[in-house]
Structure formats: structure tokens, C-alpha cells
Amino acid sequence: MATTADLLIVGGGPAGLATAIEARLAGFRTVLIEQRKPPIDAACGEGLMPVGVEHLRRFGVEIPNRERAVFRGVRYLDGQLSAEARFTRGVGLGIRRSTLHEALCRRAIQLGVELRWGEKVRGLNADGVETDVGLVSARWVVAADGRLSKIREWAGIEGRNPKRRRFGVRRHYATAPWSDFVEVHWSDHVEAYVTPVGPEQVGVAVLSSETPIIFDHLMQRFPLLRTRLAGAPVASRDRGAGPFGQRPAAVTRDNITLVGDASGSLDPITGEGISVAFAQARALIHCLAQEGLEEYAAAHRRIARVPRLLTSLLLVAEHHPWLRRTVIRTLASHPSIFSTLVDLAASGRTAAMIPSVKARRLVRPSRSAP
């Protein structure tokens, strides 16, 4: 069976579905192929920053109130240290990954995307891709098949793996959220991210470079969080992911292009992965509508610039406990600095940068710090 499309997307996660929705909104004949069948779950922090929420609105994707929770900022905690910042524009949404996937699928179907679930891609072809049910010809092929992308490998644009390998594991608890913030609990070489994902449910994602990554073992580092969750029923099975931080050699080659984790995965430490993928999807379709991929690589770099900078800063702090505690004390004493950082992450802006004088304060001990 042969199929012809303007755009063929390999990978049916949020990045692939967002690209398919953008493509249909722009009028492209679009086919999406995914070996798995929906709803597709994945380990992640499940917090969508305000810019990601705006993308969902633009897509026309609705999430019922009972299947989401609003959060209004970010709080860092390290023992008795605490610092928090509210978003200056908009709110974030905590959404279970399977719920988000179902909503994106519904919208893609409404827009006329041809979704081919349970179909395996066997290799690239000069005209498109070979699958286990036949050839799919397309003008452009989009790899949205994740960190271990086979399309990226077959296209010969594999890059380098991160020097420090970090992994994550996620679990849900049936308990009412105790805060309208995403909480980041820090300990030595490990962080726990708590995200409200519904009126009676929170998600906890633990990230670490230590292996094996066992949820209950790592949670021993967070006595305050363990106390909060004591007695709360577990609402999902543990799900792991990683390693994070791969960087491909390029994001385009000939008529092949990469989006989402296939185009270079971000460490989840800043919680921006899905929002970045949505922005990449929009930039890609804009470039294709202009009859070429020439501008996409530059747009991809712009989109990832601030998230990669913030990720690098936070990973340095994660690796040096004294620096991390100094940073949290400084953020607590100078909320405007924390607000600037959170606003950068939440808004998706790529041009604004932290003034150097403020950045230097992050690593200076503060006399007024608690």
C-alpha cells in the first residue's frame, strides 16, 4: 500500500502530534506514523509552562478542568531553605501525559491528520519511508521519534551523548495538591519535582545521575516531601526515562528534519521540554510554508538558547551542593532575580537575558539570606 503526503511525521508523542496539528492548520496533507497505540504515556514532570498553555489554545486543544490543575509559579526547597516566584504572565497547567496525548490526538483527528497507529517504520527511502505495510511517500519527513530516534540515525546525523548521564522516574499520588506551585525539592545529586495534575492528584518526578534510579530509594533524601505524601495512595506505576541531553549533529538533512527530543533532548530540570517542542513545531511548519528548511536550523537554535542556558546553570548547581544552597538563599533574598529566571522559562522568550550584575549575585553569599 502506497501513500503520498506533503508531510510525513514519524513519532506520535506530543512533539509529533503538535507538528501534525500545525501542518494541518497550514493546509499540508499530513500522515503520522507511530509504532505504539494511544494513549501513550511517558515519564515526565507533566507541568506545562504558560507559553505551552498558549500553544494549546492556539492548537484548539481543550483540557477539562477535572483533568488538569493550575499552577502559578515555581518553588525551590532544600531542607529548610525555600525560594519561590510567581509567573508574571499567565499560568501553567499540570496535565498527566496520557491526558495530554489523548487531547492532542482528538484535535489531530478533527483537523484531518491521517494517524497510523501500530505501524512500524523499517527504513528511509528516497521518496519517503518504508513501513511494515508499504511505502509512504512524502515531500518532507519529520523525525519526532524521541531521544533514541531511528530516523536521525538512518539520516546520518547522530550527534554526541551527554558527559553526565541523568535519568528520571515518575509516580503519581492520589492526594489533593497542597500548593499551586510546582515544587522542586533539592538534595545532593538528586531533585524531586512535584506537580499538581488534577483536583485530587499530584505527580512526583525524581531526577538523578545516580544509578540504579529507584524511586523509593531516592525519596529517602526528601524527608519533608515524604511526610507530605505519607499515607497517600499510589495512583500509577513507576515509569522511568533517560538519559537526557543528547545533541544531534544537525536538525536537517535534505528533506528530513527533527523536532522534539529527536532534535536534541533537554534535561527536564527546567520543565520546558514540551513547550520547546511546541515552539519547534510551529517554527518548522512556518519554514516549510515558505518553501524550504533553510531557516529552521537557525530558528531551532533560537528556541533552545535560553532553555539550554538555564539548564546548564541549574545542572552546575545540582552538582555542587554549596553553590545550590547559595543560589537558593540568594533567590529567596532577591525575589526579582528569581522572577526574571522564571519569566524567561515561562514565557518562551529567547532574546531577553539576565543582566550580568544580577547573574553574579546568584553565586555571592547574601547577608540577609536565611
C-alpha positions as MATLAB code, in Angstrom:
seq = 'MATTADLLIVGGGPAGLATAIEARLAGFRTVLIEQRKPPIDAACGEGLMPVGVEHLRRFGVEIPNRERAVFRGVRYLDGQLSAEARFTRGVGLGIRRSTLHEALCRRAIQLGVELRWGEKVRGLNADGVETDVGLVSARWVVAADGRLSKIREWAGIEGRNPKRRRFGVRRHYATAPWSDFVEVHWSDHVEAYVTPVGPEQVGVAVLSSETPIIFDHLMQRFPLLRTRLAGAPVASRDRGAGPFGQRPAAVTRDNITLVGDASGSLDPITGEGISVAFAQARALIHCLAQEGLEEYAAAHRRIARVPRLLTSLLLVAEHHPWLRRTVIRTLASHPSIFSTLVDLAASGRTAAMIPSVKARRLVRPSRSAP';
ca = [
       0.000    0.000    0.000;
       1.485    3.338   -1.048;
       0.504    6.651    0.484;
       1.526   10.133   -0.598;
       1.648   13.166    1.689;
       3.149   16.620    1.882;
       4.435   15.889    5.369;
       5.211   12.526    6.944;
       5.789   12.559   10.700;
       7.414    9.578   12.368;
       6.563    9.576   16.066;
       3.214   10.131   17.763;
       4.149   11.793   21.044;
       3.380   15.442   21.863;
       6.083   16.761   19.504;
       4.815   14.706   16.569;
       1.152   15.496   17.214;
       1.898   19.218   17.642;
       3.730   19.193   14.305;
       0.807   17.389   12.678;
      -1.675   19.923   14.064;
       0.470   22.844   12.905;
       0.803   21.236    9.478;
      -2.944   20.784    9.044;
      -3.623   24.335   10.224;
      -1.268   25.414    7.436;
      -3.052   23.219    4.876;
      -0.499   20.407    4.412;
      -1.591   16.833    3.688;
      -0.191   15.109    6.744;
       0.442   11.495    7.753;
       1.680   10.479   11.210;
       3.096    7.010   11.877;
       3.635    5.606   15.367;
       4.502    2.047   16.362;
       2.719    2.345   19.708;
      -1.021    2.761   20.188;
      -2.714    5.578   22.128;
      -2.968    6.793   24.741;
       0.820    6.978   25.019;
       2.252    7.651   28.462;
       5.796    8.734   29.271;
       7.850    9.713   32.299;
       7.948   13.479   32.646;
       7.252   16.273   35.106;
       3.878   16.959   33.421;
       3.974   20.694   34.071;
       3.205   22.846   31.023;
       4.628   26.368   31.278;
       2.440   29.385   30.330;
       3.921   29.561   26.828;
       2.972   25.899   26.331;
      -0.556   26.648   27.530;
      -0.751   29.386   24.894;
       0.300   26.884   22.233;
      -2.518   24.539   23.319;
      -5.045   27.366   22.969;
      -3.735   28.165   19.502;
      -3.976   24.474   18.546;
      -7.607   24.467   19.681;
      -6.889   21.806   22.315;
      -9.135   21.768   25.384;
      -8.314   20.026   28.674;
     -11.308   19.589   31.039;
     -10.898   21.170   34.488;
     -11.220   17.787   36.193;
      -8.197   16.500   34.234;
      -5.773   19.324   34.961;
      -4.551   21.651   37.678;
      -3.404   25.248   37.506;
      -0.032   26.246   38.917;
       1.092   29.841   39.281;
       4.838   29.649   39.789;
       7.866   27.660   40.929;
       9.171   26.990   44.427;
      12.668   25.659   45.257;
      13.236   23.841   48.535;
      16.457   22.469   50.053;
      15.997   21.343   53.636;
      14.787   24.439   55.489;
      15.714   26.757   52.588;
      12.922   27.944   50.337;
      12.550   30.416   47.452;
       9.579   30.981   45.170;
       8.495   33.092   42.212;
       5.130   33.575   40.539;
       4.638   33.799   36.794;
       4.196   37.394   35.702;
       2.054   36.426   32.707;
      -0.411   33.576   32.519;
      -0.495   30.317   34.430;
       0.911   26.855   33.946;
      -1.098   23.642   33.729;
      -0.313   20.298   35.299;
      -1.607   17.598   32.941;
      -0.924   13.877   33.023;
       0.973   12.908   29.901;
      -1.650   10.343   28.851;
      -4.382   13.011   29.185;
      -2.389   15.488   27.098;
      -1.792   12.821   24.477;
      -5.478   11.985   24.170;
      -6.370   15.668   23.789;
      -3.756   16.219   21.063;
      -4.975   13.078   19.259;
      -8.571   14.304   19.267;
      -7.558   17.626   17.774;
      -5.367   15.996   15.115;
      -8.297   13.786   14.066;
     -10.633   16.814   13.910;
      -8.178   18.560   11.588;
      -7.866   15.579    9.241;
      -4.416   14.191   10.090;
      -4.036   10.604    8.890;
      -2.967    8.804   12.081;
      -1.452    5.367   11.567;
      -1.012    3.726   14.954;
       0.712    0.380   15.428;
       2.712    0.744   12.207;
       6.467    0.268   12.258;
       8.921    2.222   10.115;
      11.559   -0.067    8.605;
      13.852    2.457    6.956;
      14.254    5.568    4.855;
      13.527    5.612    1.158;
      14.468    8.202   -1.451;
      10.752    9.012   -1.693;
       9.843    8.761    1.998;
       9.883    5.827    4.421;
       9.308    2.101    4.236;
       6.891    0.682    6.794;
       5.727   -2.818    7.558;
       2.627   -2.166    5.414;
       4.247   -0.364    2.494;
       5.884    2.808    1.220;
       4.810    6.243    2.413;
       5.986    8.943    0.002;
       6.268   12.491    1.217;
       7.845   15.762    0.253;
       9.237   16.165    3.790;
       9.936   13.627    6.540;
       9.826   14.785   10.149;
      11.545   12.732   12.848;
       9.619   13.108   16.107;
      10.602    9.674   17.378;
      12.301   10.662   20.616;
      15.727   10.609   22.199;
      16.707    7.339   20.510;
      15.481    8.415   17.082;
      15.948    5.815   14.346;
      15.223    8.374   11.628;
      18.072   10.523   12.945;
      20.371    7.506   12.893;
      19.377    6.436    9.373;
      19.823   10.006    8.126;
      23.403   10.010    9.429;
      23.002   12.994   11.751;
      23.613   11.338   15.108;
      25.490   13.600   17.475;
      27.011   13.254   20.908;
      25.674   11.927   24.168;
      25.904   13.975   27.378;
      29.009   13.531   29.504;
      26.900   13.222   32.635;
      24.087   10.693   32.208;
      20.919   11.599   34.111;
      17.748    9.586   34.442;
      14.286   10.137   35.856;
      11.438    8.134   37.359;
       7.855    9.326   37.886;
       4.970    8.313   40.167;
       1.502    9.735   40.882;
      -0.240   10.019   44.241;
      -3.974   10.295   44.893;
      -3.951   13.372   47.105;
      -5.155   16.941   46.777;
      -2.346   19.335   45.785;
      -1.096   21.312   48.798;
       0.219   24.170   46.655;
      -0.479   25.988   43.397;
       3.268   25.986   42.676;
       5.474   23.398   41.038;
       7.841   22.437   43.845;
      11.446   21.466   43.181;
      12.932   19.672   46.174;
      16.735   19.592   46.039;
      19.171   17.219   47.699;
      22.727   16.224   46.858;
      22.820   14.997   43.233;
      19.049   14.437   43.067;
      15.892   16.543   42.642;
      12.204   15.771   43.119;
       9.604   17.708   41.109;
       6.071   17.878   42.489;
       3.381   18.965   40.023;
      -0.367   19.204   40.683;
      -2.043   17.332   37.805;
      -5.668   17.296   38.914;
      -8.005   18.255   41.752;
      -7.025   15.109   43.668;
      -3.680   14.070   42.199;
      -0.033   15.103   42.173;
       2.857   13.793   40.125;
       6.349   13.358   41.549;
       9.319   13.016   39.193;
      12.757   12.240   40.635;
      15.876   13.025   38.583;
      19.409   11.900   39.331;
      22.716   10.858   37.803;
      22.924    8.032   40.328;
      22.068    4.533   39.149;
      20.085    2.415   39.568;
      17.357    5.035   39.764;
      14.844    3.602   42.240;
      12.022    5.902   43.292;
      11.611    4.835   46.924;
      15.362    4.762   47.494;
      15.846    8.321   46.191;
      12.807    9.638   48.059;
      14.632    8.923   51.317;
      16.613   12.116   50.573;
      13.477   14.251   50.948;
      12.031   13.884   54.478;
       9.711   16.894   54.143;
       8.218   15.562   50.930;
       7.904   12.040   52.359;
       5.947   13.492   55.284;
       3.648   15.348   52.896;
       2.905   12.160   50.964;
       2.630    9.808   53.941;
      -0.493    7.679   53.595;
      -1.383    8.948   50.112;
      -2.322    6.059   47.779;
      -0.056    5.495   44.786;
      -2.065    6.270   41.635;
       0.261    4.989   38.896;
       3.088    2.582   38.328;
       6.616    3.957   38.314;
       7.839    4.946   34.862;
      11.448    5.800   34.026;
      13.176    7.789   31.292;
      16.649    8.853   30.171;
      19.403    9.512   29.637;
      18.721   13.155   28.837;
      20.685   15.775   26.935;
      21.542   14.198   23.559;
      22.595   16.648   20.831;
      22.358   15.646   17.136;
      24.953   16.710   14.598;
      22.260   18.643   12.687;
      18.488   19.097   12.749;
      18.004   18.898    8.967;
      19.409   16.856    6.125;
      17.963   17.034    2.614;
      14.180   16.685    3.112;
      14.481   15.248    6.642;
      14.090   17.355    9.764;
      13.974   16.746   13.515;
      11.645   18.062   16.241;
      11.231   17.404   19.948;
      13.635   15.076   21.733;
      14.812   13.668   18.396;
      16.269   17.115   17.687;
      18.163   17.245   20.983;
      16.646   16.438   24.344;
      16.696   18.933   27.197;
      17.354   17.766   30.714;
      13.932   18.079   32.426;
      15.457   20.216   35.184;
      13.723   23.396   33.912;
      10.424   21.752   32.886;
      10.430   23.293   29.400;
      10.666   20.234   27.153;
       7.091   20.136   25.812;
       6.856   23.918   25.409;
      10.111   23.880   23.427;
       8.803   21.042   21.241;
       5.604   23.018   20.531;
       7.683   26.060   19.547;
       9.863   23.917   17.274;
       6.766   22.502   15.565;
       5.454   25.988   14.877;
       8.813   27.193   13.543;
       9.199   24.140   11.312;
       5.803   24.487    9.659;
       6.348   28.214    9.185;
       9.610   27.430    7.357;
       8.007   24.730    5.213;
       5.194   27.108    4.290;
       7.921   29.383    2.939;
       9.030   26.514    0.657;
      12.162   25.340    2.428;
      14.055   24.194    5.510;
      16.877   26.712    5.260;
      15.704   28.833    8.202;
      14.665   26.009   10.509;
      18.123   25.256   11.942;
      18.549   28.905   12.960;
      15.048   29.021   14.453;
      15.758   25.792   16.339;
      18.885   27.314   17.884;
      16.988   30.440   18.943;
      14.220   28.424   20.580;
      16.661   26.276   22.573;
      19.098   29.047   23.568;
      17.586   30.214   26.858;
      16.385   26.759   27.997;
      19.877   25.336   27.416;
      21.470   28.226   29.312;
      19.152   27.799   32.304;
      19.625   24.026   32.192;
      23.415   24.405   32.252;
      23.271   26.783   35.221;
      20.968   24.528   37.219;
      22.995   21.389   36.459;
      26.124   23.099   37.778;
      24.203   23.952   40.960;
      22.893   20.380   41.181;
      26.443   19.053   41.079;
      27.819   21.471   43.726;
      25.679   21.497   46.895;
      27.330   24.615   48.375;
      26.579   26.550   45.182;
      22.999   25.303   45.077;
      22.335   26.464   48.631;
      23.928   29.819   47.924;
      21.729   30.220   44.860;
      18.543   29.349   46.760;
      19.434   31.757   49.582;
      20.077   34.486   47.024;
      16.816   33.794   45.196;
      14.938   33.932   48.493;
      16.578   37.262   49.386;
      16.228   38.774   45.891;
      12.838   37.627   44.535;
      13.195   39.847   41.469;
      16.081   37.692   40.247;
      14.022   34.523   40.651;
      11.079   36.194   38.917;
      13.354   37.059   35.970;
      14.517   33.443   35.676;
      11.011   32.035   35.980;
       9.672   34.573   33.491;
      12.308   33.530   30.946;
      11.361   29.877   31.352;
       7.633   30.556   31.419;
       7.369   32.996   28.522;
       9.492   31.283   25.888;
      11.415   34.475   25.192;
      14.800   33.863   23.633;
      16.260   37.354   23.320;
      15.991   38.675   26.881;
      18.848   37.606   29.120;
      19.552   38.006   32.797;
      21.536   41.209   33.422;
      25.103   40.258   34.289;
      25.016   42.106   37.602;
      22.042   40.003   38.692;
      23.634   36.785   37.449;
      26.726   37.473   39.572;
      24.581   37.844   42.675;
      23.434   34.249   42.350;
      26.789   32.897   43.499;
      27.539   35.520   46.179;
      26.610   34.823   49.786;
      23.797   37.130   50.890;
      23.984   38.797   54.310;
      20.217   38.874   54.540;
      19.737   35.274   53.464;
      18.008   32.964   55.910;
];
